Amino acid sequence: MKYLCLVYSEEDKLHTLPDSPRDEECKHYSEGLYESGAMLAGEALQPVASAVTVRVRGGETSVTDGPFAETKEQLAGFYLIQARDLNEAIRLAAGIPPARVGSIEVRPLRELAV
């Protein structure tokens, strides 16, 4: 089953806390997941200030700066993984280095009914 692991952290603290992961550590963990066949895709995101939110209401498109909701933590990146079940997905998510200073949301993907 495929799971999306969403990496959340306080953007201004992600790289400043004693347990903060370094890019090299994240890359190393990702490479290990790829080699094991568990990682399908993954990327780090640019700072939240570069984000825009798009909404379409009544056929009209509106674009606003930033994320759609005010939150303490921001989406920093994602890992798309393949796991046998939720327990394995949780184990793999626990190894994602930013889990030490933020959180990892693990969500199963669903196929569209088309």
C-alpha positions as CSV (number, residue, x, y, z in Angstrom):
1,M,0.0,0.0,0.0
2,K,1.2,3.5,-0.7
3,Y,1.4,6.1,2.1
4,L,2.2,9.8,2.0
5,C,4.3,11.0,4.9
6,L,3.9,14.7,5.2
7,V,6.7,16.4,7.1
8,Y,5.6,19.3,9.3
9,S,7.9,21.6,11.3
10,E,8.1,25.1,12.6
11,E,9.9,26.6,9.7
12,D,12.1,29.0,11.7
13,K,13.2,26.2,14.0
14,L,13.7,23.4,11.5
15,H,17.4,23.8,11.2
16,T,18.2,25.6,14.5
17,L,17.4,23.1,17.3
18,P,20.0,20.7,18.8
19,D,18.2,17.7,17.3
20,S,17.6,19.4,13.9
21,P,18.4,17.2,10.9
22,R,20.9,18.3,8.3
23,D,20.2,18.0,4.6
24,E,22.8,15.3,4.3
25,E,21.1,13.2,6.9
26,C,17.7,13.5,5.2
27,K,19.3,12.6,1.8
28,H,21.0,9.6,3.4
29,Y,17.8,8.3,4.9
30,S,16.0,8.9,1.6
31,E,18.6,6.9,-0.3
32,G,18.2,4.0,2.1
33,L,14.5,4.0,1.5
34,Y,15.0,4.1,-2.3
35,E,17.5,1.2,-2.1
36,S,15.0,-0.9,-0.1
37,G,12.2,-0.2,-2.5
38,A,10.1,1.6,0.1
39,M,10.5,5.1,-1.2
40,L,8.6,6.1,-4.4
41,A,9.2,9.8,-4.3
42,G,10.1,12.6,-1.9
43,E,11.1,16.3,-1.9
44,A,11.8,19.1,0.4
45,L,9.7,22.3,-0.1
46,Q,10.7,25.9,-0.4
47,P,9.8,28.2,2.5
48,V,6.1,28.8,3.2
49,A,6.6,32.4,2.0
50,S,6.9,31.1,-1.5
51,A,3.5,29.3,-1.4
52,V,0.3,30.4,-2.9
53,T,-3.2,29.0,-2.3
54,V,-5.6,28.7,-5.2
55,R,-9.4,28.5,-4.8
56,V,-12.1,28.3,-7.4
57,R,-15.6,29.5,-6.3
58,G,-18.4,30.1,-8.7
59,G,-16.1,29.7,-11.7
60,E,-13.8,32.5,-10.4
61,T,-10.2,31.7,-9.5
62,S,-8.6,33.5,-6.6
63,V,-4.9,33.3,-5.6
64,T,-3.7,34.3,-2.1
65,D,-0.1,34.3,-0.8
66,G,0.9,31.7,1.7
67,P,-0.6,28.5,3.0
68,F,-4.4,28.1,3.3
69,A,-4.4,28.1,7.1
70,E,-2.6,29.7,9.9
71,T,-0.7,27.0,11.8
72,K,2.2,26.8,14.1
73,E,3.9,24.1,11.9
74,Q,4.2,24.3,8.1
75,L,4.5,21.6,5.5
76,A,8.2,21.2,4.9
77,G,8.3,18.2,2.5
78,F,7.0,14.8,1.8
79,Y,7.9,11.1,1.3
80,L,5.8,8.9,-0.8
81,I,6.5,5.4,0.4
82,Q,5.4,1.8,-0.2
83,A,4.7,-0.3,3.0
84,R,3.1,-3.6,3.8
85,D,0.7,-2.0,6.3
86,L,0.2,1.0,8.5
87,N,2.6,-0.4,11.2
88,E,5.4,-0.6,8.7
89,A,4.6,2.9,7.4
90,I,4.7,4.3,10.9
91,R,8.1,2.6,11.5
92,L,9.5,4.1,8.3
93,A,8.0,7.6,9.1
94,A,9.6,7.4,12.6
95,G,13.0,7.3,10.9
96,I,12.5,10.4,8.9
97,P,15.0,12.8,10.5
98,P,12.7,15.9,10.9
99,A,10.4,13.8,13.1
100,R,12.8,14.7,15.9
101,V,11.9,18.4,15.7
102,G,8.5,18.3,14.0
103,S,5.9,15.8,13.1
104,I,5.2,13.3,10.3
105,E,1.6,12.8,9.2
106,V,1.2,9.3,7.7
107,R,-1.8,9.0,5.4
108,P,-2.7,6.1,3.1
109,L,-3.4,7.0,-0.5
110,R,-6.7,6.0,-2.1
111,E,-7.2,5.2,-5.7
112,L,-9.7,7.5,-7.5
113,A,-12.9,5.7,-8.5
114,V,-12.8,6.5,-12.2
